[in-house]
Amino acid sequence: ILGSLNFLILLFCLITGFSIVALVVMTWKEMGANAKIERTNETVRVLGNSYFALYRVDYGQNTYEMIKATDYVRSRIPQTGCYDDLLRVMKEVIEPETCDEYMKSFSLENIRSLVSKRVRNFGGEFLRNFNGEYRWVDVRVLFDESLAPEEVVLCFRETNEERLLQLQERRLLQDALE
């Protein structure tokens, strides 16, 4: 009676063995993918420590996604929203004398133009108001094909100490030349 079941038992064992091998292979691949994700997360954490604000900007949809921001910005706009709202808040904190230059440099039209020219890193230094004190910040638009279509990263890094040191060195050089 059991002799006719040998084929079914063998088939069941083969299917079970194949399933176990497939499960082991998928687990091994998932562990490798998780290790890559963890390395990427570590890189993002390091970058996050260097920049006090990070935004993903979809210049096609006129939207932003806040990755990291100051308390002031977080209190003024939601986590995601219209890029025009982000620009409005930046207009409140960028030094008035250079605000027009900032708005032009980081407008959607200029970002679109930069991406079409394959400019991967664009930006400049601006004075930004931090609780009543203006300090130098480096603002960057970063583009890479690995981002979603029509997306860039907008990042802000404080460079006040570096900039003040450069200005002091420049004054010393000018004094020495005179």
Buried (B, 14 or more C-beta within 10 A) or exposed (E): EEEEEEEEEEEEEEEEEEEEEEEEEEEEEEEEEEEEEEEEEEEEEEBBEEBBBBBBBBBEEEBBBBBBBBEEBBEBBEEEBBBEBBBEBBEEBBBEEBBEEBBEBBBBEBBBEBBEEEBEEBBEBBBBBBEEEBBBBBBBBBBEEEBEEEBBBBBBBBBBEEBEEEEEEEEEEEEEEE
